[in-house]
Amino acid sequence: MKIEPEYVGSWRVTEKSNWDRDYIDEVAPGRLVVKANGTGTLRFGLVQAELDCRMEDVGVAEDLAFTFAGSDEMEETSGRGWAVARGNRLEGRLYFRLGDDTTFNARKEKTS
């Protein structure tokens, strides 16, 4: 699955509607990583998950859609999400299976 170049990279999670910055960075800096091949990772608070990403047509443009599976406080977790790139900003929403949902904002990290 080819991911559009504007989505590929490491995104630093800066804000979530349900959790404060201290929780986002509790274990390590909150981060969403998207690779060109459609895989990636999600980390914030006590959540660590693998991503399965694809580009989806939502009527106006193609946006990033993904599912995730991993752990939250050492319990299995999974869900889905979407994101829209706006330059070096990423805005989206996460939906945990049978649980919370939250909006998020992230900024693209510079590559070395």
VEXLO-187837 format. One record per atom (N, C-alpha, C): residue number from 1; chain; y, x, z; residue in three letters. Coordinates in steps of 0.05 Angstrom, whole numbers, plus 5000, padded with zeros to 4 digits. Layout:
! VEXLO-187837
NODE   num   cadena      v      u      w   residuo
NODE   NUM        A      Y      X      Z       ALA
...
! end
This chain:
! VEXLO-187837
NODE   num   cadena      v      u      w   residuo
NODE     1        A   4976   5017   5000       MET
NODE     1        A   5000   5000   5000       MET
NODE     1        A   5025   5018   5000       MET
NODE     2        A   5041   5016   4980       LYS
NODE     2        A   5066   5032   4978       LYS
NODE     2        A   5088   5018   4993       LYS
NODE     3        A   5101   5034   5011       ILE
NODE     3        A   5123   5024   5026       ILE
NODE     3        A   5149   5035   5014       ILE
NODE     4        A   5169   5017   5011       GLU
NODE     4        A   5195   5025   5000       GLU
NODE     4        A   5207   5049   5016       GLU
NODE     5        A   5218   5068   5002       PRO
NODE     5        A   5228   5093   5015       PRO
NODE     5        A   5248   5088   5038       PRO
NODE     6        A   5264   5067   5036       GLU
NODE     6        A   5284   5063   5057       GLU
NODE     6        A   5272   5056   5084       GLU
NODE     7        A   5246   5048   5085       TYR
NODE     7        A   5232   5042   5110       TYR
NODE     7        A   5216   5065   5121       TYR
NODE     8        A   5210   5085   5104       VAL
NODE     8        A   5193   5107   5113       VAL
NODE     8        A   5209   5126   5131       VAL
NODE     9        A   5196   5133   5153       GLY
NODE     9        A   5208   5152   5171       GLY
NODE     9        A   5204   5144   5200       GLY
NODE    10        A   5218   5158   5218       SER
NODE    10        A   5217   5153   5246       SER
NODE    10        A   5242   5138   5254       SER
NODE    11        A   5238   5116   5268       TRP
NODE    11        A   5260   5098   5277       TRP
NODE    11        A   5260   5098   5307       TRP
NODE    12        A   5283   5105   5319       ARG
NODE    12        A   5287   5105   5348       ARG
NODE    12        A   5295   5077   5357       ARG
NODE    13        A   5278   5065   5373       VAL
NODE    13        A   5284   5038   5383       VAL
NODE    13        A   5307   5039   5403       VAL
NODE    14        A   5328   5025   5397       THR
NODE    14        A   5352   5026   5414       THR
NODE    14        A   5357   5001   5431       THR
NODE    15        A   5345   4979   5422       GLU
NODE    15        A   5350   4954   5436       GLU
NODE    15        A   5327   4934   5431       GLU
NODE    16        A   5320   4918   5452       LYS
NODE    16        A   5301   4896   5449       LYS
NODE    16        A   5313   4873   5465       LYS
NODE    17        A   5308   4849   5456       SER
NODE    17        A   5320   4826   5469       SER
NODE    17        A   5307   4820   5496       SER
NODE    18        A   5282   4827   5500       ASN
NODE    18        A   5268   4821   5525       ASN
NODE    18        A   5266   4843   5545       ASN
NODE    19        A   5272   4868   5537       TRP
NODE    19        A   5268   4891   5555       TRP
NODE    19        A   5293   4909   5553       TRP
NODE    20        A   5300   4921   5576       ASP
NODE    20        A   5323   4939   5577       ASP
NODE    20        A   5315   4967   5568       ASP
NODE    21        A   5335   4984   5565       ARG
NODE    21        A   5331   5011   5555       ARG
NODE    21        A   5313   5028   5573       ARG
NODE    22        A   5314   5024   5599       ASP
NODE    22        A   5297   5039   5617       ASP
NODE    22        A   5268   5033   5611       ASP
NODE    23        A   5261   5007   5606       TYR
NODE    23        A   5233   5001   5600       TYR
NODE    23        A   5226   5011   5572       TYR
NODE    24        A   5243   5008   5553       ILE
NODE    24        A   5238   5018   5525       ILE
NODE    24        A   5229   5047   5526       ILE
NODE    25        A   5243   5064   5542       ASP
NODE    25        A   5238   5093   5543       ASP
NODE    25        A   5222   5101   5568       ASP
NODE    26        A   5207   5083   5580       GLU
NODE    26        A   5193   5088   5606       GLU
NODE    26        A   5175   5112   5604       GLU
NODE    27        A   5157   5114   5584       VAL
NODE    27        A   5138   5136   5582       VAL
NODE    27        A   5148   5157   5563       VAL
NODE    28        A   5160   5149   5541       ALA
NODE    28        A   5170   5167   5520       ALA
NODE    28        A   5191   5151   5505       ALA
NODE    29        A   5209   5164   5490       PRO
NODE    29        A   5229   5149   5475       PRO
NODE    29        A   5215   5127   5457       PRO
NODE    30        A   5226   5103   5458       GLY
NODE    30        A   5216   5082   5441       GLY
NODE    30        A   5219   5089   5412       GLY
NODE    31        A   5197   5085   5397       ARG
NODE    31        A   5198   5094   5369       ARG
NODE    31        A   5179   5078   5352       ARG
NODE    32        A   5187   5073   5327       LEU
NODE    32        A   5170   5060   5307       LEU
NODE    32        A   5169   5080   5284       LEU
NODE    33        A   5145   5088   5275       VAL
NODE    33        A   5142   5107   5253       VAL
NODE    33        A   5128   5093   5231       VAL
NODE    34        A   5139   5094   5207       VAL
NODE    34        A   5128   5081   5183       VAL
NODE    34        A   5123   5103   5162       VAL
NODE    35        A   5098   5104   5152       LYS
NODE    35        A   5090   5123   5132       LYS
NODE    35        A   5089   5110   5105       LYS
NODE    36        A   5093   5126   5084       ALA
NODE    36        A   5093   5115   5056       ALA
NODE    36        A   5067   5102   5049       ALA
NODE    37        A   5044   5109   5061       ASN
NODE    37        A   5019   5097   5055       ASN
NODE    37        A   5013   5071   5069       ASN
NODE    38        A   5033   5061   5085       GLY
NODE    38        A   5030   5035   5098       GLY
NODE    38        A   5019   5036   5127       GLY
NODE    39        A   5014   5060   5137       THR
NODE    39        A   5005   5063   5165       THR
NODE    39        A   5030   5070   5182       THR
NODE    40        A   5026   5070   5208       GLY
NODE    40        A   5048   5078   5225       GLY
NODE    40        A   5040   5074   5254       GLY
NODE    41        A   5060   5078   5272       THR
NODE    41        A   5056   5075   5300       THR
NODE    41        A   5080   5061   5313       THR
NODE    42        A   5075   5049   5335       LEU
NODE    42        A   5096   5035   5351       LEU
NODE    42        A   5092   5044   5380       LEU
NODE    43        A   5114   5052   5393       ARG
NODE    43        A   5113   5060   5421       ARG
NODE    43        A   5138   5052   5434       ARG
NODE    44        A   5135   5038   5456       PHE
NODE    44        A   5158   5032   5474       PHE
NODE    44        A   5146   5023   5501       PHE
NODE    45        A   5160   5028   5523       GLY
NODE    45        A   5150   5021   5549       GLY
NODE    45        A   5121   5031   5553       GLY
NODE    46        A   5103   5013   5559       LEU
NODE    46        A   5075   5020   5562       LEU
NODE    46        A   5058   5012   5538       LEU
NODE    47        A   5071   5005   5516       VAL
NODE    47        A   5058   4996   5492       VAL
NODE    47        A   5054   5020   5473       VAL
NODE    48        A   5030   5024   5463       GLN
NODE    48        A   5023   5043   5443       GLN
NODE    48        A   5006   5029   5423       GLN
NODE    49        A   5014   5029   5397       ALA
NODE    49        A   4998   5014   5377       ALA
NODE    49        A   5000   5027   5350       ALA
NODE    50        A   4979   5022   5334       GLU
NODE    50        A   4978   5030   5306       GLU
NODE    50        A   4988   5007   5289       GLU
NODE    51        A   5002   5014   5267       LEU
NODE    51        A   5014   4994   5249       LEU
NODE    51        A   4999   4993   5223       LEU
NODE    52        A   4997   4970   5211       ASP
NODE    52        A   4987   4965   5184       ASP
NODE    52        A   5010   4951   5170       ASP
NODE    53        A   5025   4966   5153       CYS
NODE    53        A   5050   4956   5141       CYS
NODE    53        A   5047   4948   5112       CYS
NODE    54        A   5063   4930   5103       ARG
NODE    54        A   5065   4923   5074       ARG
NODE    54        A   5092   4912   5068       ARG
NODE    55        A   5099   4912   5043       MET
NODE    55        A   5124   4899   5035       MET
NODE    55        A   5118   4870   5028       MET
NODE    56        A   5134   4852   5038       GLU
NODE    56        A   5130   4823   5033       GLU
NODE    56        A   5155   4811   5022       GLU
NODE    57        A   5152   4794   5003       ASP
NODE    57        A   5174   4779   4991       ASP
NODE    57        A   5180   4755   5010       ASP
NODE    58        A   5204   4754   5021       VAL
NODE    58        A   5211   4732   5039       VAL
NODE    58        A   5231   4714   5025       VAL
NODE    59        A   5232   4714   4999       GLY
NODE    59        A   5249   4696   4984       GLY
NODE    59        A   5275   4708   4974       GLY
NODE    60        A   5286   4727   4988       VAL
NODE    60        A   5311   4740   4980       VAL
NODE    60        A   5306   4768   4971       VAL
NODE    61        A   5290   4782   4987       ALA
NODE    61        A   5284   4810   4981       ALA
NODE    61        A   5258   4817   4994       ALA
NODE    62        A   5247   4840   4988       GLU
NODE    62        A   5223   4849   5002       GLU
NODE    62        A   5231   4863   5027       GLU
NODE    63        A   5218   4854   5049       ASP
NODE    63        A   5222   4866   5075       ASP
NODE    63        A   5196   4878   5085       ASP
NODE    64        A   5197   4894   5106       LEU
NODE    64        A   5173   4906   5118       LEU
NODE    64        A   5160   4885   5136       LEU
NODE    65        A   5134   4881   5131       ALA
NODE    65        A   5118   4864   5149       ALA
NODE    65        A   5095   4881   5159       ALA
NODE    66        A   5087   4876   5184       PHE
NODE    66        A   5065   4892   5195       PHE
NODE    66        A   5049   4877   5216       PHE
NODE    67        A   5025   4886   5220       THR
NODE    67        A   5009   4878   5243       THR
NODE    67        A   5006   4903   5260       THR
NODE    68        A   5000   4899   5286       PHE
NODE    68        A   4996   4922   5303       PHE
NODE    68        A   4973   4916   5322       PHE
NODE    69        A   4960   4937   5331       ALA
NODE    69        A   4938   4936   5350       ALA
NODE    69        A   4938   4961   5367       ALA
NODE    70        A   4935   4958   5393       GLY
NODE    70        A   4935   4981   5411       GLY
NODE    70        A   4932   4972   5440       GLY
NODE    71        A   4949   4984   5457       SER
NODE    71        A   4947   4978   5486       SER
NODE    71        A   4974   4973   5498       SER
NODE    72        A   4974   4958   5519       ASP
NODE    72        A   4997   4952   5536       ASP
NODE    72        A   4988   4952   5565       ASP
NODE    73        A   4997   4971   5580       GLU
NODE    73        A   4988   4974   5608       GLU
NODE    73        A   4958   4977   5609       GLU
NODE    74        A   4946   4992   5590       MET
NODE    74        A   4918   4998   5589       MET
NODE    74        A   4901   4973   5582       MET
NODE    75        A   4913   4952   5573       GLU
NODE    75        A   4899   4928   5563       GLU
NODE    75        A   4902   4927   5533       GLU
NODE    76        A   4882   4916   5519       GLU
NODE    76        A   4885   4913   5490       GLU
NODE    76        A   4907   4894   5483       GLU
NODE    77        A   4922   4900   5462       THR
NODE    77        A   4943   4882   5453       THR
NODE    77        A   4944   4883   5423       THR
NODE    78        A   4954   4862   5411       SER
NODE    78        A   4958   4861   5382       SER
NODE    78        A   4980   4841   5375       SER
NODE    79        A   4988   4841   5350       GLY
NODE    79        A   5008   4822   5342       GLY
NODE    79        A   5018   4829   5314       GLY
NODE    80        A   5041   4819   5308       ARG
NODE    80        A   5053   4822   5282       ARG
NODE    80        A   5083   4826   5285       ARG
NODE    81        A   5096   4833   5263       GLY
NODE    81        A   5125   4837   5263       GLY
NODE    81        A   5136   4840   5235       GLY
NODE    82        A   5162   4841   5234       TRP
NODE    82        A   5176   4846   5209       TRP
NODE    82        A   5201   4861   5215       TRP
NODE    83        A   5213   4873   5194       ALA
NODE    83        A   5237   4889   5197       ALA
NODE    83        A   5253   4889   5171       ALA
NODE    84        A   5279   4892   5174       VAL
NODE    84        A   5297   4894   5151       VAL
NODE    84        A   5313   4920   5154       VAL
NODE    85        A   5313   4937   5134       ALA
NODE    85        A   5328   4962   5135       ALA
NODE    85        A   5356   4956   5124       ALA
NODE    86        A   5376   4966   5139       ARG
NODE    86        A   5404   4964   5131       ARG
NODE    86        A   5416   4991   5135       ARG
NODE    87        A   5412   5008   5114       GLY
NODE    87        A   5421   5036   5116       GLY
NODE    87        A   5404   5051   5136       GLY
NODE    88        A   5417   5063   5157       ASN
NODE    88        A   5402   5077   5177       ASN
NODE    88        A   5395   5060   5201       ASN
NODE    89        A   5398   5033   5198       ARG
NODE    89        A   5391   5014   5219       ARG
NODE    89        A   5367   4997   5211       ARG
NODE    90        A   5351   4990   5230       LEU
NODE    90        A   5328   4973   5225       LEU
NODE    90        A   5330   4950   5245       LEU
NODE    91        A   5328   4925   5235       GLU
NODE    91        A   5329   4901   5253       GLU
NODE    91        A   5304   4886   5248       GLU
NODE    92        A   5291   4876   5269       GLY
NODE    92        A   5266   4861   5265       GLY
NODE    92        A   5258   4846   5289       GLY
NODE    93        A   5233   4837   5289       ARG
NODE    93        A   5222   4821   5310       ARG
NODE    93        A   5192   4827   5313       ARG
NODE    94        A   5183   4828   5338       LEU
NODE    94        A   5154   4832   5345       LEU
NODE    94        A   5144   4807   5358       LEU
NODE    95        A   5119   4800   5351       TYR
NODE    95        A   5105   4777   5362       TYR
NODE    95        A   5079   4787   5374       TYR
NODE    96        A   5076   4786   5400       PHE
NODE    96        A   5051   4794   5413       PHE
NODE    96        A   5032   4770   5412       PHE
NODE    97        A   5007   4775   5405       ARG
NODE    97        A   4987   4754   5404       ARG
NODE    97        A   4984   4741   5432       ARG
NODE    98        A   4988   4715   5433       LEU
NODE    98        A   4986   4699   5457       LEU
NODE    98        A   5005   4709   5479       LEU
NODE    99        A   5029   4719   5470       GLY
NODE    99        A   5047   4730   5490       GLY
NODE    99        A   5076   4729   5481       GLY
NODE   100        A   5091   4749   5490       ASP
NODE   100        A   5120   4750   5485       ASP
NODE   100        A   5126   4755   5456       ASP
NODE   101        A   5151   4749   5449       ASP
NODE   101        A   5163   4759   5424       ASP
NODE   101        A   5190   4769   5431       ASP
NODE   102        A   5200   4788   5415       THR
NODE   102        A   5225   4801   5420       THR
NODE   102        A   5238   4811   5394       THR
NODE   103        A   5264   4809   5393       THR
NODE   103        A   5278   4822   5371       THR
NODE   103        A   5281   4852   5378       THR
NODE   104        A   5286   4869   5358       PHE
NODE   104        A   5291   4897   5364       PHE
NODE   104        A   5311   4908   5343       PHE
NODE   105        A   5324   4929   5351       ASN
NODE   105        A   5341   4945   5334       ASN
NODE   105        A   5333   4974   5337       ASN
NODE   106        A   5335   4989   5315       ALA
NODE   106        A   5328   5017   5315       ALA
NODE   106        A   5346   5032   5296       ALA
NODE   107        A   5348   5058   5300       ARG
NODE   107        A   5363   5074   5282       ARG
NODE   107        A   5345   5096   5271       ARG
NODE   108        A   5349   5103   5246       LYS
NODE   108        A   5332   5123   5233       LYS
NODE   108        A   5338   5151   5245       LYS
NODE   109        A   5317   5165   5251       GLU
NODE   109        A   5320   5192   5261       GLU
NODE   109        A   5321   5212   5238       GLU
NODE   110        A   5338   5232   5241       LYS
NODE   110        A   5340   5252   5220       LYS
NODE   110        A   5314   5269   5219       LYS
NODE   111        A   5305   5276   5195       THR
NODE   111        A   5282   5292   5192       THR
NODE   111        A   5290   5321   5190       THR
NODE   112        A   5273   5339   5200       SER
NODE   112        A   5279   5368   5199       SER
NODE   112        A   5266   5381   5175       SER
! end
